[in-house]
Amino acid sequence: MDSLNFVSAARSAVGLIRNGNEDGALTHPQLIAVADGMGGHAGGEIASSIALQILSRRALIFTDREMDKDSADDYFNSTIDEIDNALKVASDEDPTLSGLGTTLTALFIRDNQAVLLHVGDSRAYRIRGAAIDQLSVDHTVMQELLSAGTITQADIAEHPQRSMLTQALMGSQTLSIGLHLFDLKDGDRFILCSDGLSGVLTDKEIKTLVKSQSPHDGVSALIDATYINGAPDNVTVIIADLAASTPAESAIEFFGTAAS
């Protein structure tokens, strides 16, 4: 029986200000993910790569298993724990990596449903018809203040804590991950990105730039627009459409830090 799979394109770029790339991404017909690393002395690069490598192995086991929602919740929580423990080991073995960490936003397809796994501020969007919706909720101080009504969207650009995370994979935290299950519809398009994109372009600009574009051309349009606007951070983008096809063996493709 044919099932829905991702048809995707991805790209990770350094930007115009940073000296190196700490972002990573991966694509597979049943999995897409973005990780945005942080930490000095290559810590961010190592952290995002570790997260994506472990996720890729664990996620493909998930796609082959029968699981109810509670079992899936347990499985993904244990996946996050494994990543977090691996980051702690890396930091303990090399003191220069102290403070390393990463965001992680991943989208899985199974049985024509999607599971969104999310820690940090790398975003997942869905374009359905004329609407673009942010599926992930930023784990940031700004989002908490917005949700509490303490500030407005207009206040964020000049706020001194605009980049501060409330959650990330850092090898030392008790995490409350975002895990959401939702149905897919024909024509859905998904965009996963690091804050190097979402911090530069508005949701409306993102939607407009990828309208009527293939995933490959849409990714190029978003990266190019980020560079035109100064590209102050690493920027990583995945665009994934849905296609009904017979499941087949397919290798995971890595981008950015995870590709090296």
C-alpha positions as CSV (number, residue, x, y, z in Angstrom):
1,M,0.0,0.0,0.0
2,D,1.3,3.4,-0.9
3,S,2.0,5.7,2.0
4,L,3.0,9.4,2.3
5,N,6.7,10.2,2.3
6,F,8.7,13.4,2.2
7,V,10.1,14.8,-1.0
8,S,12.6,17.3,0.3
9,A,15.5,19.6,-0.3
10,A,17.9,21.1,2.3
11,R,20.8,23.5,2.6
12,S,23.0,24.8,5.5
13,A,25.1,27.9,5.1
14,V,27.5,29.8,7.3
15,G,26.1,33.2,6.8
16,L,28.0,36.5,6.5
17,I,29.1,37.0,10.1
18,R,30.0,33.7,11.7
19,N,33.4,32.0,11.1
20,G,32.1,28.5,11.1
21,N,28.8,26.5,10.8
22,E,27.3,25.0,13.9
23,D,24.0,24.1,12.2
24,G,23.2,20.6,10.9
25,A,20.3,18.9,9.1
26,L,19.2,15.6,7.8
27,T,16.6,14.4,5.3
28,H,15.0,11.0,4.6
29,P,11.7,10.0,3.0
30,Q,10.2,9.5,6.6
31,L,12.3,12.0,8.6
32,I,13.6,15.6,8.4
33,A,15.4,17.4,11.2
34,V,17.4,20.6,12.0
35,A,19.8,21.1,14.9
36,D,21.4,24.5,15.8
37,G,24.5,24.0,17.9
38,M,26.0,26.3,20.5
39,G,29.2,26.5,22.6
40,G,32.8,27.6,22.0
41,H,35.8,25.6,20.7
42,A,33.7,23.6,18.2
43,G,31.2,22.7,20.9
44,G,28.2,23.7,18.8
45,E,29.4,21.8,15.8
46,I,30.0,18.7,17.8
47,A,26.7,19.0,19.7
48,S,24.4,19.3,16.6
49,S,26.3,16.5,14.9
50,I,25.9,14.2,17.9
51,A,22.2,15.0,18.1
52,L,21.5,14.3,14.4
53,Q,23.6,11.1,14.3
54,I,21.8,9.6,17.3
55,L,18.4,10.8,16.1
56,S,18.9,9.2,12.6
57,R,19.6,5.8,14.1
58,R,16.8,5.9,16.7
59,A,14.2,7.4,14.3
60,L,14.5,4.7,11.7
61,I,13.9,2.1,14.4
62,F,10.7,4.0,15.3
63,T,9.4,4.0,11.7
64,D,9.7,0.2,11.6
65,R,7.9,-0.5,14.9
66,E,4.3,-0.6,15.9
67,M,3.7,1.9,18.7
68,D,0.8,3.6,20.3
69,K,1.1,7.2,21.4
70,D,2.3,6.4,24.9
71,S,4.9,4.1,23.6
72,A,6.0,6.7,21.0
73,D,6.3,9.3,23.8
74,D,8.5,7.0,25.9
75,Y,10.6,6.2,22.8
76,F,11.3,9.8,21.9
77,N,11.9,10.8,25.5
78,S,14.5,8.1,25.7
79,T,16.0,9.3,22.4
80,I,16.3,12.8,23.9
81,D,17.9,11.3,27.0
82,E,20.4,9.4,24.9
83,I,21.4,12.5,23.1
84,D,21.7,14.5,26.3
85,N,23.8,11.8,27.9
86,A,26.1,11.7,24.9
87,L,26.6,15.5,25.1
88,K,27.5,15.2,28.8
89,V,30.1,12.5,28.0
90,A,31.6,14.7,25.3
91,S,31.8,17.7,27.6
92,D,33.2,15.6,30.5
93,E,35.9,14.1,28.3
94,D,37.0,17.4,26.9
95,P,36.7,20.5,29.2
96,T,37.1,22.8,26.3
97,L,33.6,21.7,25.2
98,S,32.0,22.9,28.4
99,G,28.8,24.7,27.6
100,L,28.1,22.8,24.3
101,G,24.5,22.3,23.4
102,T,22.0,22.2,20.5
103,T,18.4,22.7,19.6
104,L,16.6,19.9,17.8
105,T,13.5,20.0,15.7
106,A,12.4,16.8,13.8
107,L,9.4,15.7,11.9
108,F,8.6,12.0,11.3
109,I,6.0,10.4,9.0
110,R,4.5,7.0,9.9
111,D,1.1,5.6,8.9
112,N,0.3,8.8,7.1
113,Q,0.6,10.8,10.3
114,A,3.3,13.1,11.5
115,V,5.2,13.3,14.8
116,L,6.9,16.6,15.7
117,L,9.8,16.4,18.2
118,H,11.1,19.8,19.4
119,V,13.6,21.3,21.8
120,G,14.9,24.9,21.5
121,D,14.0,27.5,18.9
122,S,14.6,25.8,15.6
123,R,11.2,26.0,14.0
124,A,8.8,23.8,12.1
125,Y,6.2,25.4,9.8
126,R,3.4,24.0,7.8
127,I,2.0,25.6,4.7
128,R,-1.5,24.3,4.0
129,G,-3.5,26.2,1.3
130,A,-2.9,29.9,1.8
131,A,-1.9,29.6,5.5
132,I,1.5,29.2,7.1
133,D,1.4,27.9,10.7
134,Q,4.3,27.6,13.1
135,L,3.9,24.0,14.5
136,S,6.7,24.3,17.0
137,V,6.6,26.6,20.1
138,D,9.9,28.4,20.7
139,H,11.6,27.4,24.0
140,T,12.8,31.0,24.6
141,V,12.4,33.7,27.2
142,M,10.7,35.8,24.5
143,Q,8.0,33.2,23.9
144,E,7.3,32.9,27.6
145,L,6.9,36.7,27.9
146,L,4.7,36.8,24.8
147,S,2.5,34.0,26.1
148,A,2.2,35.8,29.5
149,G,1.2,39.0,27.7
150,T,4.2,40.9,29.2
151,I,5.6,42.0,25.8
152,T,4.3,42.3,22.3
153,Q,5.8,41.0,19.0
154,A,7.0,44.5,18.3
155,D,9.1,44.5,21.5
156,I,11.2,41.5,20.6
157,A,13.7,43.1,18.1
158,E,15.2,45.4,20.8
159,H,14.8,43.1,23.8
160,P,18.1,42.2,25.5
161,Q,17.0,38.6,26.1
162,R,15.7,38.0,22.6
163,S,18.1,35.1,21.9
164,M,17.9,33.4,25.3
165,L,16.7,29.8,25.3
166,T,14.7,28.2,28.1
167,Q,15.4,24.7,26.9
168,A,18.2,23.1,24.8
169,L,20.1,19.8,24.7
170,M,23.1,20.6,26.9
171,G,23.9,17.3,28.7
172,S,22.8,18.7,32.1
173,Q,19.1,19.4,32.1
174,T,15.8,17.8,32.9
175,L,13.9,18.5,29.6
176,S,10.2,18.9,28.8
177,I,10.3,18.2,25.1
178,G,7.6,19.3,22.7
179,L,6.0,16.1,21.1
180,H,3.0,16.5,18.9
181,L,1.1,14.1,16.7
182,F,-1.1,15.3,13.8
183,D,-2.7,14.2,10.6
184,L,-1.4,15.0,7.1
185,K,-3.3,16.3,4.2
186,D,-2.5,16.2,0.5
187,G,-0.7,19.4,-0.5
188,D,0.9,20.0,2.9
189,R,4.4,21.6,2.8
190,F,6.7,21.6,5.7
191,I,9.6,24.0,6.4
192,L,12.2,23.3,9.2
193,C,14.8,26.0,9.9
194,S,17.3,27.3,12.3
195,D,16.8,30.8,13.8
196,G,19.2,32.1,11.2
197,L,16.2,32.1,8.9
198,S,13.3,32.8,11.3
199,G,15.2,35.5,13.0
200,V,15.7,37.4,9.7
201,L,12.5,36.7,7.7
202,T,8.9,37.0,8.8
203,D,6.5,34.1,8.4
204,K,4.7,36.0,5.6
205,E,8.0,36.5,3.8
206,I,8.9,32.9,4.1
207,K,5.5,31.8,2.7
208,T,5.7,34.3,-0.2
209,L,9.3,33.2,-1.2
210,V,8.5,29.5,-1.4
211,K,5.1,29.9,-3.1
212,S,4.9,27.9,-6.3
213,Q,8.6,26.9,-5.9
214,S,10.0,23.4,-5.9
215,P,11.6,22.4,-2.6
216,H,15.0,22.9,-4.1
217,D,14.2,26.3,-5.5
218,G,12.4,27.3,-2.4
219,V,15.4,26.5,-0.2
220,S,17.6,28.6,-2.5
221,A,15.2,31.5,-2.4
222,L,15.1,31.5,1.4
223,I,18.9,31.3,1.8
224,D,19.4,34.0,-0.7
225,A,16.9,36.3,1.0
226,T,18.6,35.7,4.3
227,Y,22.0,36.8,2.8
228,I,20.4,39.9,1.2
229,N,19.3,40.8,4.8
230,G,22.7,40.4,6.3
231,A,22.7,36.7,7.3
232,P,24.0,37.4,10.8
233,D,23.9,33.7,11.9
234,N,24.3,30.3,10.4
235,V,21.1,29.5,8.4
236,T,19.7,26.0,7.7
237,V,16.5,25.2,5.8
238,I,14.6,22.1,4.8
239,I,11.5,22.2,2.6
240,A,9.5,19.0,2.3
241,D,6.5,18.2,0.3
242,L,4.4,15.0,0.6
243,A,4.2,12.3,-2.1
244,A,2.3,9.0,-2.0
245,S,4.7,6.2,-2.8
246,T,5.6,2.7,-1.9
247,P,8.1,2.8,1.0
248,A,11.6,2.0,-0.2
249,E,15.1,1.7,1.3
250,S,16.7,5.1,1.2
251,A,19.8,6.5,2.8
252,I,19.7,9.5,5.2
253,E,21.4,12.6,3.8
254,F,23.2,14.9,6.1
255,F,23.9,18.6,5.8
256,G,26.1,21.2,7.6
257,T,27.9,19.9,10.7
258,A,26.5,16.4,10.4
259,A,27.8,16.0,6.8
260,S,31.4,16.2,7.9
